[in-house]
Amino acid sequence: MHSPQSPEFYRSLPKVELHRHLEGSLRLSTMLELARSQGLGLPGTGQLGSLVQINEEEPYTFQNFLSKFETLRMFYRSPEIIGRITREAIADAAIDNVRYMELRFTPVALSKAEGFPLSEVIDWVIEGVAQGKKEYDIDVRLIVSVNRHESPQLAEQVVGLALDRGAAGIVGIDLAGNEAQFPAMPFSSIFKDARKDGLHVTIHGGEWGRAENIEEAILHLGAERIGHGIRVVDNPHIVDVARDCNMVFEVCVTSNYQSGVVPALGAHPLPRMLSAGLNVTINTDDPSISRINLSHEYRLVCEDLGIPLDVLQERVLAAARAAFLPAHERRLLVQRLTKELASSELSQK
């Protein structure tokens, strides 16, 4: 066991974020400003917060969690706004000492408010990342998401646009959305072909749906990483499958609690996943919706779930090793983080 550490201790640690949605990263202060300037007719601070963030008195269900995005989609009304929220997401990660981040975004969601062409939306996010990286000491790559409830034809269009922009920092594709009600298999050939063409693949699976969805993602969609995946512990066979191929799990503890996947924070299966030898990483998912940052999640897994600090350090490096980067860049990232962690307060604990 270890003694409790301060929030500042966790904030000071170098971090890697593999699972963060741009659409769930908007600052509340920015939303309030845009609500006024764009004439969106939304309420003031307290009431707007309840529409776009999880509060303690709300039901912790996936329906309630997803409902926050209905209001968030109202804000994507210009190239300038989309660029701004992208830069601010990068700034917030940098302030939290995130050294490397893969920021995923859903072009269809960003395009809906004003009917923007998908190609232009993607380019605006790319431009926002380029500007953000100039201002902050953080490496950012992009993952393009498509949703299960949308058509495979639309997904194929988005994936094609992503492939065309690989040189601009798009490194992967993601299948997200309502796993409980919509299957993944209609997207199988699209994702497998995209991986052959050079895009990395991460799949939301085993979050609101069955553990079997994880095996499906591995065997039939070409998944290199699994978003969430915490229901893996429900099926020993799938634990074996995932461990044998060293599948990477992008776990988001607070999000899993707030979306009703686990009944209590203390019941989160992260410790069981680690004990089973699974390759787990720690992430935020939607930091604005959950009102957290990655420092909060690091502290939570150590102080509330009892994960030792040396295991936390291993998980930071595991995330770096799982980054969707060329091999030589990945090695450099791991070397940099290993050096930083060795010289940080963590090495003294």
Secondary structure, DSSP 8 states (H G I E B T S, - for coil): ------HHHHHHS-EEEEEEEGGG---HHHHHHHHHHTT-----HHHHHHHHS--TTS---HHHHHHHHHHHGGG--SHHHHHHHHHHHHHHHHHTTEEEEEEEE-HHHHHTTTT--HHHHHHHHHHHHHHHHHHSS-EEEEEEEEETTS-HHHHHHHHHHHHHTGGGTEEEEEEES-TTTS-SGGGHHHHHHHHHTT-EEEEEESSSS-THHHHHHHHHS--SEEEE-GGGGG-HHHHHHHHHTT-EEEE-HHHHHHTTSSSSGGG-SHHHHHHTT-EEEE--BSHHHHT--HHHHHHHHHHTT---HHHHHHHHHHHHHTSSS-HHHHHHHHHHHHHHHHHSGGGG-
